[in-house]
């Protein structure tokens, strides 16, 4: 299965596909669909990276998922919920993930994609740990992340942004 998965940086030619995924009901429920977030994606596709790199995940060369990554700053303020979980002697990366194509939902690809992407990030970017932060009520995602090897290490409530006031798990995997 892992050899059927591949990852590539999103390109301007992916804009229409990502826009389609962005509007799917199963994505809207758990993904930041704010105009600011979409502007971040558009900027990236035009070569102006703000915070995140965007990746297209493919299965047997068919695009089906969008992944986001960024490297954590090792010097986060102590009151930042991520700060205690940053690997001070390696590279900790944040990730986020969605399956956009409905045909690929419910097939066990969530955990397999995260396993493959974790290996990819370790090999290509020397990542030593990954952190993901699903909403507590995103039960299917949490199960997929656990199956991929992520452990719940903390909980926190977002204080700002699109998910303000919503309780999240902070999940980590050491690579």
BAFI-3210 file (N, C-alpha, C; in Angstrom, 3 decimals, decimal comma, padded with zeros to 6 digits):
// residues 175
n [1|2|3|4|5|6|7|8|9|10|11|12|13|14|15|16|17|18|19|20|21|22|23|24|25|26|27|28|29|30|31|32|33|34|35|36|37|38|39|40|41|42|43|44|45|46|47|48|49|50|51|52|53|54|55|56|57|58|59|60|61|62|63|64|65|66|67|68|69|70|71|72|73|74|75|76|77|78|79|80|81|82|83|84|85|86|87|88|89|90|91|92|93|94|95|96|97|98|99|100|101|102|103|104|105|106|107|108|109|110|111|112|113|114|115|116|117|118|119|120|121|122|123|124|125|126|127|128|129|130|131|132|133|134|135|136|137|138|139|140|141|142|143|144|145|146|147|148|149|150|151|152|153|154|155|156|157|158|159|160|161|162|163|164|165|166|167|168|169|170|171|172|173|174|175]
n.u [000,829|001,925|003,723|002,091|001,362|002,126|003,758|003,675|004,659|002,083|000,843|000,201|-001,437|-003,021|-004,970|-007,801|-008,652|-008,052|-009,744|-012,207|-012,139|-012,076|-014,651|-016,220|-018,635|-017,649|-015,124|-015,442|-016,503|-014,375|-012,172|-010,275|-011,977|-011,854|-011,736|-009,200|-007,544|-007,899|-006,739|-004,118|-003,509|-003,838|-001,828|000,429|000,292|000,912|003,532|004,243|005,030|003,664|003,277|002,816|003,657|002,104|000,886|000,156|-001,369|-001,168|-002,763|-001,976|-001,301|-003,506|-004,752|-005,810|-005,693|-004,919|-002,205|-000,628|002,288|004,571|007,508|008,152|009,034|011,685|011,756|009,296|006,934|006,601|003,962|002,622|000,678|001,967|004,643|005,898|006,213|007,932|010,691|013,781|016,246|016,051|013,983|010,825|007,729|004,665|001,641|-001,163|-004,133|-006,238|-008,648|-009,784|-011,204|-014,156|-014,430|-012,263|-012,622|-013,118|-011,634|-009,403|-007,234|-006,440|-004,772|-002,738|-001,787|-000,774|001,259|002,938|003,501|004,786|007,139|008,186|008,632|010,546|012,667|013,144|013,284|014,501|012,878|012,104|010,004|006,410|003,544|000,087|-003,189|-006,112|-009,630|-011,385|-013,850|-013,560|-013,661|-013,153|-010,820|-009,044|-008,848|-007,654|-005,204|-004,123|-003,903|-001,921|000,205|000,401|000,280|-001,933|-001,010|-001,724|-004,339|-006,081|-007,708|-008,529|-007,708|-007,891|-008,717|-010,116|-011,030|-011,583|-012,306|-012,836|-012,214|-009,213|-007,171|-003,729|-001,533|001,200|003,931|006,931|009,626]
n.v [-001,199|001,272|001,868|002,766|005,264|008,726|011,932|015,375|018,791|021,215|022,897|025,728|024,692|022,982|024,416|024,572|021,972|021,839|023,868|022,642|020,491|021,929|022,831|020,684|019,002|017,234|018,212|020,924|020,799|020,296|021,797|024,767|027,086|029,747|033,002|034,103|031,866|030,590|032,555|032,300|029,797|030,371|032,331|030,731|028,941|030,680|031,115|032,525|031,911|031,833|030,665|027,893|024,888|023,339|020,219|017,714|014,669|011,553|008,592|005,760|007,471|009,157|012,183|012,767|013,883|016,621|018,026|019,807|021,470|022,799|024,057|023,962|026,650|026,545|028,177|028,872|030,764|030,027|029,713|028,819|026,221|024,253|024,377|022,692|020,327|020,428|019,207|019,789|019,075|018,360|018,362|019,481|019,238|020,739|019,294|019,018|017,605|016,406|014,372|014,838|013,751|012,021|009,326|008,094|008,020|006,255|003,987|003,292|004,826|007,129|006,706|005,230|007,055|009,032|007,598|007,055|009,707|010,655|009,113|010,082|012,829|012,500|011,340|013,186|015,717|015,532|015,420|014,984|014,726|014,919|016,976|017,116|018,528|017,785|018,630|017,703|016,499|015,389|012,543|010,354|011,209|011,410|008,706|007,677|009,028|008,003|005,317|005,620|006,062|008,324|009,887|011,038|013,831|016,048|018,435|021,314|024,493|026,399|029,794|031,868|032,708|030,696|028,351|029,125|028,734|026,045|022,755|020,968|018,129|017,661|016,010|013,781|012,353|010,635|010,379]
n.w [000,000|000,840|-001,202|-003,186|-002,559|-002,878|-002,604|-003,312|-003,706|-003,650|-006,526|-008,704|-010,664|-009,238|-008,008|-008,655|-008,022|-005,259|-004,385|-004,934|-003,120|-000,762|-000,417|000,225|002,236|004,291|004,664|005,260|007,813|009,610|008,893|008,520|006,930|006,425|004,825|005,131|005,465|003,013|001,395|002,219|001,121|-001,637|-001,942|-001,438|-003,602|-005,593|-005,164|-002,867|000,081|003,313|006,048|005,864|004,025|001,302|000,344|-002,063|-001,787|-003,352|-004,534|-006,187|-008,280|-008,375|-007,305|-004,001|-001,489|000,744|002,359|004,998|006,108|008,519|010,053|013,495|015,616|017,807|019,973|021,168|023,119|026,614|027,475|025,269|023,946|022,454|023,037|025,157|023,771|021,674|019,958|021,104|020,135|017,544|014,611|014,762|013,262|012,298|011,204|009,042|007,662|005,108|003,483|000,393|-001,753|-001,986|-002,748|-001,651|001,026|004,125|003,595|004,957|004,315|005,633|007,982|006,744|004,861|006,565|007,851|005,652|004,854|007,135|007,091|004,714|005,394|007,381|005,961|003,803|005,014|007,440|009,683|013,097|014,767|014,714|014,947|015,387|015,527|016,096|016,403|019,330|018,882|016,383|015,745|013,945|012,638|014,811|015,563|013,227|013,321|015,683|014,953|013,096|014,715|016,297|019,483|021,994|023,701|025,069|025,804|024,613|024,441|021,732|021,586|019,804|016,391|013,703|014,940|017,511|020,937|020,809|021,888|021,528|020,723|021,320|019,478|019,076|017,280|017,459|015,323]
ca.u [000,000|002,750|004,361|001,081|001,195|003,222|003,511|004,353|004,221|000,960|001,219|-000,910|-002,334|-003,876|-005,887|-009,200|-008,871|-008,067|-010,995|-013,298|-012,048|-012,317|-016,092|-016,916|-019,181|-016,799|-013,950|-015,893|-016,781|-013,195|-011,050|-010,383|-012,454|-011,934|-011,119|-007,768|-006,847|-007,867|-005,752|-002,824|-003,323|-003,621|-000,486|001,401|000,242|001,535|004,938|004,451|004,781|003,512|003,662|002,684|003,829|000,932|001,260|-000,899|-001,147|-001,780|-002,825|-001,898|-001,223|-004,736|-004,766|-006,947|-005,553|-004,134|-001,475|000,055|003,394|005,427|008,454|007,956|010,101|012,106|011,684|007,929|006,713|006,273|002,517|002,096|000,401|002,868|006,022|006,516|006,284|008,873|011,971|014,837|017,461|015,675|013,059|009,422|006,903|003,217|000,999|-002,617|-004,411|-007,616|-008,942|-010,747|-012,016|-015,059|-014,212|-011,153|-013,007|-013,543|-010,846|-008,193|-006,126|-006,009|-003,587|-001,676|-001,219|000,034|002,485|003,796|003,942|005,763|008,400|008,644|009,169|011,782|013,712|013,425|013,455|015,099|011,932|012,252|008,701|005,300|002,430|-001,188|-004,066|-007,521|-010,683|-011,736|-015,018|-013,214|-013,362|-012,547|-009,441|-008,247|-008,577|-006,676|-003,906|-003,631|-003,511|-000,660|001,275|000,349|-000,244|-002,487|-000,094|-002,284|-005,528|-006,091|-008,810|-008,039|-008,106|-008,107|-008,812|-011,291|-011,475|-011,590|-013,257|-013,034|-011,206|-008,404|-006,083|-002,409|-001,044|002,592|004,636|008,383|010,055]
ca.v [000,000|002,473|002,192|003,369|006,640|009,652|013,289|016,423|020,124|021,737|023,876|026,552|023,824|022,255|025,351|024,189|020,743|022,185|024,609|021,659|019,780|022,918|023,064|019,426|019,037|016,543|019,061|022,160|020,567|020,242|022,505|026,225|027,546|031,209|033,687|034,288|030,603|030,389|033,492|031,683|028,754|031,029|032,924|029,653|028,435|031,698|031,215|033,414|031,138|032,563|029,770|026,476|024,255|022,529|019,008|016,874|013,239|010,771|007,136|005,237|008,670|009,945|013,100|012,542|014,520|017,825|018,023|021,067|021,334|023,929|023,715|024,717|027,440|025,947|029,186|029,319|031,198|028,927|029,534|028,247|024,809|023,378|024,556|021,561|019,138|020,676|018,514|020,810|018,563|017,869|019,200|019,164|019,861|020,629|018,816|018,921|016,606|016,123|013,600|015,638|012,927|011,146|007,923|007,580|008,006|004,978|002,885|003,122|005,598|008,193|006,294|004,822|008,279|009,675|006,792|007,324|011,098|010,744|008,566|011,039|014,004|012,107|011,124|014,357|016,957|015,208|015,641|014,036|014,599|015,601|017,321|017,391|019,010|017,689|018,925|016,518|015,837|014,807|011,191|009,526|011,660|011,026|007,262|007,484|009,510|007,016|004,135|005,964|006,139|009,552|009,774|012,253|014,259|017,186|019,064|022,761|025,186|027,513|031,104|032,789|032,117|030,008|027,329|029,722|028,171|024,611|021,909|020,174|017,271|017,859|014,644|013,807|011,117|010,771|009,597]
ca.w [000,000|000,964|-002,476|-004,050|-002,093|-003,143|-002,142|-004,061|-003,342|-004,429|-007,542|-009,185|-011,440|-008,285|-007,353|-008,851|-007,261|-003,835|-004,167|-004,894|-001,838|000,285|-000,272|000,540|003,603|005,267|004,880|005,913|009,239|010,462|008,271|008,534|005,632|006,457|003,683|005,411|005,205|001,561|000,858|002,490|000,103|-002,927|-001,929|-001,574|-004,974|-006,439|-004,813|-001,721|001,292|004,566|007,135|005,536|002,723|000,979|-000,374|-002,619|-001,624|-004,418|-004,402|-007,551|-009,128|-008,324|-006,167|-003,114|-000,178|000,933|003,621|005,303|007,050|008,866|011,110|014,729|016,207|019,080|021,026|021,423|024,505|027,523|027,609|024,038|024,238|021,712|023,508|025,853|022,923|020,592|020,117|021,125|019,488|016,227|013,863|014,961|012,246|012,415|009,987|008,985|006,641|004,739|002,279|-000,334|-002,655|-001,234|-003,099|-000,865|002,440|004,679|003,040|005,745|003,753|006,535|008,749|005,813|004,308|007,606|008,019|004,494|004,892|008,227|006,574|003,713|006,077|008,067|004,954|002,976|005,770|008,737|010,776|014,202|015,428|014,065|015,824|014,732|016,600|015,714|017,370|020,114|018,301|015,087|016,239|012,887|012,433|015,985|015,443|012,152|013,794|016,653|014,187|012,427|015,714|017,093|020,841|022,592|024,753|025,781|025,231|024,782|023,787|020,916|022,109|018,695|015,067|013,178|015,885|018,841|021,895|020,570|022,515|020,600|021,199|020,781|019,251|018,635|016,955|017,337|014,150]
c.u [000,869|003,385|003,377|000,812|002,391|002,772|004,315|003,832|003,056|001,455|-000,023|-001,908|-003,279|-004,962|-007,345|-009,542|-008,968|-009,336|-012,189|-013,306|-012,481|-013,803|-016,875|-017,404|-018,284|-015,515|-014,347|-016,050|-015,540|-012,001|-011,313|-010,731|-012,583|-011,303|-009,609|-006,972|-006,785|-006,853|-004,345|-002,516|-003,033|-002,233|000,576|001,463|000,868|002,993|005,255|004,098|004,693|004,024|003,780|003,189|002,604|001,365|000,014|-000,478|-001,865|-001,758|-002,943|-002,020|-002,516|-004,698|-006,013|-006,859|-004,677|-003,489|-000,781|001,194|003,993|006,357|008,188|009,223|010,437|011,948|010,272|007,803|006,230|004,777|001,855|001,860|001,321|004,277|006,612|006,797|007,238|010,195|013,090|016,115|017,167|014,723|011,636|008,612|005,433|002,695|-000,507|-002,929|-005,898|-007,639|-010,056|-011,698|-012,842|-014,824|-013,112|-011,450|-013,408|-012,791|-009,550|-007,009|-005,629|-004,737|-002,441|-000,994|-000,322|001,317|003,450|004,342|004,968|007,122|009,029|009,292|010,456|012,931|014,122|013,772|014,068|014,180|012,141|010,950|007,664|004,201|001,220|-002,188|-005,551|-008,461|-011,078|-012,916|-014,776|-012,737|-012,681|-011,095|-008,551|-007,897|-007,544|-005,286|-003,304|-003,158|-002,182|000,493|001,313|-000,265|-000,842|-001,588|-000,651|-003,615|-005,411|-007,322|-008,227|-008,585|-008,422|-008,334|-010,114|-011,877|-011,479|-012,683|-013,485|-011,870|-010,537|-007,481|-004,800|-001,821|000,351|003,057|006,116|008,836|011,401]
c.v [001,256|002,860|002,784|004,822|007,481|011,054|014,260|017,771|020,548|022,826|024,645|025,715|023,016|023,137|024,915|022,935|021,040|022,966|023,661|020,931|020,685|023,075|021,798|019,474|018,360|017,321|020,310|021,976|020,698|021,039|023,996|026,697|029,065|031,801|033,877|033,013|030,336|031,333|032,944|030,607|029,394|031,663|031,855|029,154|029,405|031,957|032,114|032,670|032,053|031,681|028,331|026,140|023,383|021,396|018,317|015,426|012,502|009,297|006,586|006,382|009,478|010,860|012,863|013,318|015,767|017,741|019,374|020,766|022,699|023,458|024,593|025,464|026,813|026,910|029,737|029,795|030,028|028,680|029,011|026,753|023,829|023,340|023,332|020,348|019,290|019,987|019,541|020,361|017,994|018,848|018,685|019,939|019,710|020,074|018,941|018,135|016,528|015,204|014,357|014,822|011,923|009,663|007,265|007,542|006,596|003,773|002,635|003,920|006,704|007,819|005,894|006,043|008,960|008,907|007,083|008,743|011,314|010,245|009,514|012,260|013,687|011,993|012,413|015,617|016,742|015,530|014,564|013,813|015,381|015,846|017,643|017,718|018,970|018,156|017,625|015,775|015,278|013,372|010,326|009,915|011,231|009,545|006,982|007,911|008,525|005,755|004,361|006,121|007,410|009,251|011,108|012,625|015,404|017,558|020,558|023,309|026,361|028,822|032,097|031,998|031,391|029,014|027,825|029,102|026,685|023,822|021,020|019,231|017,776|016,445|014,712|012,402|011,463|009,826|008,954]
c.w [000,000|-000,371|-003,484|-003,685|-002,500|-002,753|-002,986|-003,579|-004,238|-005,362|-007,987|-009,981|-010,540|-007,683|-007,475|-008,036|-005,762|-003,506|-004,078|-003,557|-000,701|000,587|000,073|001,985|004,647|005,555|005,660|007,414|010,119|009,936|008,332|007,121|005,571|005,192|003,884|005,109|003,708|000,918|001,068|001,446|-001,250|-003,014|-002,133|-003,020|-005,956|-006,057|-003,643|-000,435|002,507|005,695|006,661|004,143|002,527|000,047|-000,902|-002,407|-002,743|-004,054|-005,811|-008,562|-009,203|-007,110|-005,315|-001,816|-000,245|002,305|003,768|006,268|007,353|009,982|012,331|015,107|017,555|020,260|021,226|022,863|025,360|027,647|026,328|024,269|023,518|022,317|024,219|024,962|021,751|020,907|020,008|020,414|018,114|015,573|014,073|013,939|012,596|011,100|010,151|007,733|006,371|003,532|001,578|-001,194|-001,861|-001,519|-002,263|000,635|002,865|004,166|003,809|005,244|004,676|007,277|007,832|005,186|005,324|007,892|006,878|004,496|006,000|007,766|005,567|004,380|006,826|007,068|004,248|003,766|007,153|009,902|011,838|014,959|014,629|015,087|014,969|015,830|016,213|016,824|018,061|019,486|016,895|015,321|015,179|012,660|013,595|015,916|014,362|012,605|014,801|015,931|013,461|013,407|016,534|018,459|021,259|023,760|025,578|025,142|025,456|024,074|023,024|021,455|021,002|017,415|014,794|014,177|017,330|019,712|021,756|021,171|021,457|021,364|020,581|020,701|018,644|018,272|016,862|016,244|014,360]
res [x|x|x|x|x|x|x|x|x|x|x|x|x|x|x|x|x|x|x|x|x|x|x|x|x|x|x|x|x|x|x|x|x|x|x|x|x|x|x|x|x|x|x|x|x|x|x|x|x|x|x|x|x|x|x|x|x|x|x|x|x|x|x|x|x|x|x|x|x|x|x|x|x|x|x|x|x|x|x|x|x|x|x|x|x|x|x|x|x|x|x|x|x|x|x|x|x|x|x|x|x|x|x|x|x|x|x|x|x|x|x|x|x|x|x|x|x|x|x|x|x|x|x|x|x|x|x|x|x|x|x|x|x|x|x|x|x|x|x|x|x|x|x|x|x|x|x|x|x|x|x|x|x|x|x|x|x|x|x|x|x|x|x|x|x|x|x|x|x|x|x|x|x|x|x]
***
